[in-house]
Structure formats: structure tokens, C-alpha cells
Amino acid sequence: MTLSATFYEVLGVSSKADDEALRKAYRRLAQRHHPDVSSDPRAHDTMAHINEAFQTLIDPTRRLEYDAMLSGGGVQDAPRPEQRQPAQPVVVKLKRRLKGHVTPVYAVSFNPDNGQVISSGFDNEVHWWDEQLAVPIQKVKLDHGTVSTIQAFPNDRMVAAGSGENQVCFYSVFGSKLNSWKSSNEEWVSCVSISPDGRYVASGSMLQTFMLSDAQNGSCIYRRTDHQGAVTAVAWSKDGSLIASGSADTLVKLWHAPTGACLHTIHQVRSTVTAIAFSPDNRYIAVAGVDLSIRIFSLSDGLLVKMLFGHTKPIESLQFHPNGWLLASGSRDGSVGLWNSAKGIGNVRLEVSPRPISCVAFSPDGTRLAASGQDKVVRLWEVAAKDSA
């Protein structure tokens, strides 16, 4: 299956196939790919993709929605690699492998002042890297907690946050000064995200709660329980005005960050949400699900505009390039995908590691991409991307 395969191509049927043709195609593929009969280690994920295609096309309403998306220039119309024009929209070249962490890497960022790579491992050790020498020139151990996200700010300031059981942990590193706090909650915290200005921490819990906390002391600013399932992903818009929360209830809710008012609910995700990202121009919101999809929604009206497939295991991380159309994804299948969110196609697939990829990040100027995960290596690519899609 390719990054640009439509649901019709997944099932091997025409776009005019009736229900009986869909059922026959599904049975034929299930006999070959079902984990009970296939020895392929990817059989479970392949079957999940086949199930998603069949369930969408056999449902009249969902099929109409999907066909409408395709007719608008979605993945069905994606050009094959050999048909593309010589000038590629994105070119990627591996630049460095940074080795020094002794535990899996869960977070990576770039210093906005000098572009320095910063990464954090499962052991809470943060590394500031000398890219040319490929060695860490500074290390800080953040004790008592867990780090799942880091964010660098000007003037050598870095903040980090994470969740462990019923705690939200926050750290602020400013030169040699370290401040931290832990906030106890009644429920198990599942995800956290730091505001673009570093002043707030959004978090979600297994007991359906979305919460905003003050980054200075961990005090709760507001708490919402609108979801009907565990909150599994949270993300901020670049301007800090919006927060998105995704859930096991297959919904994404858009919140007005200053007040906590729910502005809109996105219903077309269809599976548990694993990652969310806003485009820097607030044009799109990208949502990854356990069905291996990445759905692109228009932020102005919440409508589904593109649907992308290509990873063979769930997606752990999403981030938009500064140009607003290029999207990076990191997956448990060990690959990084680069997608054209405006046109609904996959431009590049990087087979990075046999181990899961936990985090991806673009440099502020968009010329570099960092990714890392379970194999403890931070990989750095040079990226050349057009300003427009």
C-alpha cells in the first residue's frame, strides 16, 4: 500500500463498485491478510487499513463523504512519482545522526536563536547538541517526573512537561537555573502540551478530563469534561488562541484557550485520536487516528478536506512546517512521512528505524527536520521545501 492509495485501490475495486463487489473484495483480502492466516508481522495493521476502507465504502453516507473529498482533488488524484515535474515540492537529505541518549527519546525541539537541537530521553536527561561534532555540549537531568514534550524559547530558555500516573510535571530551564513543579490529579494523566509562550500547560486524562494549568505553579485555570472517552492528545495553535483535544470517543474539540469555551466539535475522525497539529497560519488542523489515517480539517469550518494513509502502525507525532502546507508524521512503524496537506498526497516516506518514532520537529526556519524515538538516535535532515504547495 502506498501513501497515495485510495480506499478503492486498497480493496482493488473500481470507484463504481457495488456493495456485493465490495464484500467479495473484502473477503478475498481477509483470506490473505488476516492475522489468523498470514505470517506477515504487519498483517494486523494491513488488515486494519482494509477494514477502514471497507467500512467507509460500504456505508452510503461515509462513501458519499469520501467520494466528495476525492472529487475535490484528494488522494485519488495524487500524481505518481514518475509523473511529477522535475522541480520537487520537497527534497530531504540526511545530515546527522546524534547519538548520546541511553534511553528512548520522547521529545525534540530547536533553539529559536541559533537553531540548536535539543532532545530529551525517557530518563529525563535533556541534551543540547553540537551539531557539527554530533555530541551533546550540555546535559541537564530533570528529576522527579516524566518528560514527554519540550519547547525552546529565545535567550536559552527551555521548558518541558510530562505526565506520570496522576501527575503533571513541568520544568523551566533558564541558563543554569532550574524550576519545577508537580501537580497531583485525581485521575491518570495521559497527554500534555505547552502553550507557545510557555505560560500554560494543557493536559488530558483517562477519565475524560481536559484541563489548563498555570505553568508558574501548576494551579488549575479551568477543567472540562465534555469528552465521553479518555483524552488522548492535546495541541495548541501557534498563536495560542486555540487548544484542540482528541479522545477515544473519536472526537476532536476546539477550545478557546483564554476562557475554555468549546468552539467546535469535529466528528469525522472515526477512531481514537493519537496526535494533533495546527498549521502555523491556522488554516488546517491535522488529526491522526489509530486507524492509521491522518485527516486534514479546515480550521475555519471544521470540515474534512483531505484524508491520508501510508503508515503501517499508529502515528505518534505530527508537526507542520513553517510554510503551512508540509506536514511531518512520526510512526510506530519506524518511518517519518512528509505530506502535502493542501493537496492530500504523500511527498516523501523516510524509513528511519526498525523501532518506533516518538517525535518529529521542524526548525523555526524550516530548513531542518529532527526525529527520534525508541532507538535513542536523533536524526537530522536538511529540508528544501517550496513556500506554497
C-alpha positions in Angstrom: 0.0 0.0 0.0 1.3 3.4 -1.0 1.0 6.8 0.7 -1.4 7.9 -2.1 -3.6 4.7 -2.3 -7.3 5.4 -2.2 -9.8 3.1 -0.4 -10.9 1.8 -3.8 -7.2 0.9 -4.6 -6.8 -0.7 -1.1 -9.7 -3.1 -1.9 -8.8 -3.4 -5.6 -12.2 -2.3 -6.9 -13.4 0.4 -9.2 -15.0 3.6 -7.9 -18.3 2.4 -9.2 -18.2 -1.0 -7.4 -21.5 -2.0 -5.8 -21.9 -3.5 -2.3 -21.6 -7.1 -3.5 -18.3 -6.3 -5.2 -17.0 -4.6 -2.1 -17.9 -7.6 0.0 -16.2 -10.0 -2.4 -13.1 -7.9 -2.4 -13.0 -7.7 1.4 -13.4 -11.4 1.8 -10.6 -12.1 -0.7 -8.2 -9.7 1.1 -9.2 -11.0 4.5 -8.4 -14.6 3.4 -4.9 -13.4 2.5 -4.1 -10.7 5.1 -6.0 -11.6 8.3 -3.5 -12.1 11.2 -5.0 -15.6 11.8 -3.9 -16.8 8.4 -1.0 -14.5 7.5 2.6 -14.8 8.9 3.4 -11.2 7.8 4.3 -9.3 11.0 2.4 -6.3 9.5 -0.8 -8.4 9.0 -2.7 -6.7 11.8 -2.0 -3.2 10.6 -2.7 -4.2 7.0 -6.0 -5.7 8.0 -6.9 -2.5 10.0 -6.4 -0.5 6.8 -8.5 -2.9 4.8 -11.2 -2.7 7.4 -11.2 1.1 7.4 -11.5 1.1 3.6 -14.4 -1.5 3.6 -16.3 0.2 6.4 -16.1 3.6 4.7 -17.2 2.4 1.3 -20.0 0.0 2.4 -21.6 2.8 4.4 -23.6 5.0 2.0 -23.2 8.2 4.0 -19.5 7.8 4.6 -18.9 6.8 1.0 -20.6 9.9 -0.3 -18.4 12.0 2.1 -15.3 10.1 0.9 -16.2 10.5 -2.8 -16.8 14.2 -2.3 -13.3 14.5 -0.8 -11.8 12.7 -3.8 -13.6 14.7 -6.3 -12.2 17.8 -4.7 -8.6 16.8 -5.6 -7.8 14.4 -2.7 -5.6 11.4 -2.6 -7.1 9.7 -5.7 -5.7 12.4 -7.9 -2.2 12.3 -6.4 0.5 12.1 -9.1 2.7 9.0 -9.2 6.4 9.7 -8.5 7.3 9.1 -12.2 4.7 11.7 -13.3 5.9 14.5 -11.1 7.6 17.5 -12.6 11.4 17.8 -12.2 11.1 20.6 -9.6 10.1 18.6 -6.5 8.0 20.4 -3.8 10.2 19.0 -1.1 13.7 17.5 -1.0 15.1 15.8 2.1 18.7 14.8 2.8 20.0 13.0 5.9 22.5 15.3 7.6 23.4 13.9 11.0 22.8 11.1 13.5 23.1 12.3 17.0 24.0 9.6 19.5 24.2 10.1 23.2 21.0 9.2 24.9 20.9 6.0 26.9 17.1 5.7 26.9 14.4 6.2 24.2 13.9 9.8 23.1 10.4 11.2 23.6 10.9 14.9 22.7 12.9 17.1 20.4 13.0 20.9 19.7 15.1 23.6 18.2 16.5 26.8 19.9 14.9 29.7 18.0 18.0 31.9 18.5 20.6 29.6 16.9 18.8 26.5 15.6 20.5 24.2 18.2 18.9 20.8 18.5 17.5 19.9 22.0 16.3 16.5 22.9 15.0 14.6 26.0 15.0 10.9 26.9 12.9 8.6 28.9 15.4 9.1 31.8 14.5 12.9 31.8 18.0 13.8 30.6 17.9 16.8 28.2 20.8 17.2 25.7 21.8 20.4 23.9 23.7 19.2 20.8 26.8 20.5 18.9 25.5 19.5 15.5 28.9 19.6 13.8 30.6 17.4 16.3 27.5 15.3 16.9 27.9 15.3 20.6 25.9 16.9 23.5 27.6 20.0 24.8 25.2 20.4 27.8 23.2 17.9 29.8 20.5 18.5 32.4 18.8 15.8 34.4 15.2 16.7 35.3 14.4 14.7 38.4 11.1 13.6 39.8 8.7 13.1 37.0 8.4 12.4 33.3 9.1 14.4 30.2 7.1 13.9 27.0 7.4 17.4 25.4 10.0 20.2 25.3 9.9 23.7 23.9 12.8 26.0 23.4 12.5 29.8 23.7 14.8 32.7 22.9 17.6 33.6 25.3 18.5 30.0 26.2 15.2 29.3 27.9 13.7 25.8 27.7 10.5 24.4 29.2 9.5 20.7 29.4 6.4 18.9 30.6 5.1 15.4 31.0 2.7 13.2 32.8 3.1 10.2 35.1 0.2 8.4 36.6 -1.9 11.1 38.3 0.7 13.9 38.0 1.5 16.7 35.5 5.2 17.7 35.7 6.6 21.0 34.5 10.2 22.2 34.2 11.7 25.5 33.3 15.5 25.7 32.5 16.9 29.2 32.1 20.7 29.1 31.8 21.8 27.3 35.0 18.6 28.0 36.8 16.0 25.1 37.1 12.5 25.5 38.4 9.9 22.7 38.5 6.6 21.6 40.0 4.3 18.6 40.1 0.5 18.9 40.2 -1.5 15.9 41.6 -4.8 15.0 39.9 -7.4 12.5 40.9 -7.2 10.8 37.5 -4.5 9.3 35.3 -3.0 12.0 33.1 -2.4 10.8 29.5 -1.1 13.7 27.5 0.3 17.2 27.9 1.1 20.2 25.6 2.9 23.5 26.4 1.5 26.8 25.2 3.5 28.7 22.5 4.5 31.3 25.1 5.3 28.7 27.8 2.8 30.2 30.3 0.3 27.4 30.3 0.1 23.6 30.2 -2.9 21.8 28.6 -3.4 18.2 29.7 -5.8 15.3 29.2 -6.8 12.4 31.4 -8.0 8.8 31.1 -11.2 10.0 32.9 -12.4 12.2 30.1 -10.9 15.5 31.5 -9.3 18.3 29.6 -7.5 20.8 31.9 -5.5 24.0 31.6 -2.9 24.8 34.2 -0.7 27.8 35.1 2.9 27.0 34.2 4.2 29.1 37.0 2.8 26.9 39.8 0.6 24.2 38.4 -2.7 25.7 39.6 -5.8 24.7 37.6 -7.2 27.5 35.5 -10.2 25.5 34.2 -11.3 21.9 33.8 -13.7 20.5 31.2 -15.3 17.1 31.0 -17.1 17.3 27.6 -15.5 14.2 26.1 -17.1 10.8 26.5 -13.8 8.9 26.5 -10.2 9.2 27.5 -8.5 12.4 26.3 -5.5 11.0 24.3 -4.0 14.1 22.6 -3.8 17.9 23.1 -2.3 20.6 20.9 -2.0 24.4 20.8 -2.4 26.7 17.8 0.7 28.7 17.0 -0.9 32.0 18.2 -2.0 30.4 21.4 -5.7 31.3 20.9 -6.9 27.7 20.4 -6.4 24.3 22.0 -7.5 21.0 20.4 -8.2 17.9 22.4 -8.6 14.5 20.9 -10.2 11.5 22.5 -11.0 7.8 22.5 -14.6 8.9 21.8 -13.3 9.7 18.2 -14.0 13.4 18.6 -11.8 16.4 18.5 -12.9 19.5 20.4 -11.6 23.0 19.7 -11.4 25.2 22.8 -11.0 29.0 23.2 -7.8 28.9 25.2 -8.3 32.1 27.3 -11.8 31.0 28.5 -12.1 27.3 28.0 -15.3 27.7 25.9 -15.8 24.8 23.4 -16.0 26.4 20.0 -16.5 23.4 17.7 -16.5 19.6 17.8 -15.1 17.6 14.8 -16.9 14.3 14.3 -15.3 12.8 11.2 -12.3 11.2 12.8 -13.7 7.6 13.2 -11.1 6.3 15.6 -9.2 7.1 18.8 -7.0 10.2 18.3 -3.2 9.7 18.7 -1.8 13.1 17.6 -2.9 16.6 16.6 -1.2 19.6 14.9 -2.2 23.1 13.8 -0.8 24.7 10.7 1.1 27.9 11.6 -1.4 30.0 9.6 -4.4 28.4 11.4 -5.7 27.2 8.0 -5.6 23.5 8.9 -5.7 21.1 11.8 -4.2 17.6 11.2 -5.5 14.7 13.3 -4.0 11.2 13.4 -6.0 8.1 14.5 -5.4 4.5 15.4 -6.9 3.5 12.1 -3.6 4.8 10.6 -5.2 7.8 9.0 -4.2 11.4 9.0 -7.2 13.6 8.5 -6.9 17.2 7.5 -9.7 19.6 8.5 -10.3 23.2 7.6 -10.0 25.2 10.8 -12.4 27.9 9.6 -15.4 25.5 9.5 -14.1 22.1 10.9 -14.9 20.3 7.6 -12.8 17.3 6.4 -10.8 18.3 3.3 -8.2 15.6 2.9 -7.5 12.0 4.2 -4.0 10.5 4.1 -2.8 6.9 4.6 0.6 5.4 4.3 1.9 4.4 7.8 1.5 0.8 8.8 1.3 1.4 12.6 -0.2 4.2 14.6 1.2 7.7 14.4 2.9 9.2 17.5 3.7 12.7 16.4 2.6 15.4 13.9 4.1 18.8 13.1 3.6 21.4 10.4 6.4 23.0 8.5 6.6 26.8 8.7 5.3 27.1 5.1 1.9 25.8 6.3 1.3 23.0 3.8 4.1 20.5 4.6 3.3 18.1 7.4 5.6 15.6 9.1 4.5 12.5 10.9 6.4 10.0 13.1 5.0 6.5 13.5 5.5 3.3 15.5 6.4 1.6 12.2 9.7 3.4 12.3 9.1 5.8 9.5 8.6 9.5 9.0 6.1 10.8 6.5 6.2 14.1 4.7 2.8 15.1 3.4 1.3 17.9 1.3 -1.7 18.8 3.4 -3.1 21.2 0.8 -3.2 18.6 -2.0 -3.7 15.4 0.1 -0.6 13.5 -1.1 2.5 12.0 0.4 5.7 13.5 -0.9 8.3 11.6 1.0 8.5 8.5 3.2 11.6 8.1 5.3 12.3 4.6 6.5 14.2 5.7 9.6 14.4 2.8 12.1 13.1 -0.6 12.9 11.9 0.9 16.2 9.0 3.3 16.8 9.4 7.1 16.1 8.1 9.1 19.0 8.8 12.7 18.0 9.3 15.0 15.0 10.1 18.7 14.8 11.0 21.3 12.1 13.5 24.0 12.8 12.0 27.5 13.0 13.3 28.4 9.6 12.1 25.1 8.1 15.4 24.0 6.7 15.8 21.0 9.0 13.8 18.2 10.4 14.6 16.2 13.5 13.1 12.9 14.5 13.8 10.3 17.2 12.3 7.5 19.2 12.9 4.1 20.7 16.3 3.6 19.1 17.7 6.6 21.1 19.2 8.3 18.0 18.2 11.8 17.0 18.3 12.0 13.2 18.6 15.4 11.5 17.7 16.0 7.8 18.2 19.1 5.6 14.8 20.1 4.1 14.2 22.2 1.0 10.5 22.9 0.6 8.6 25.4 -1.5 6.8 28.2 0.2 3.5 27.2 -1.5 2.0 23.9 -2.4 
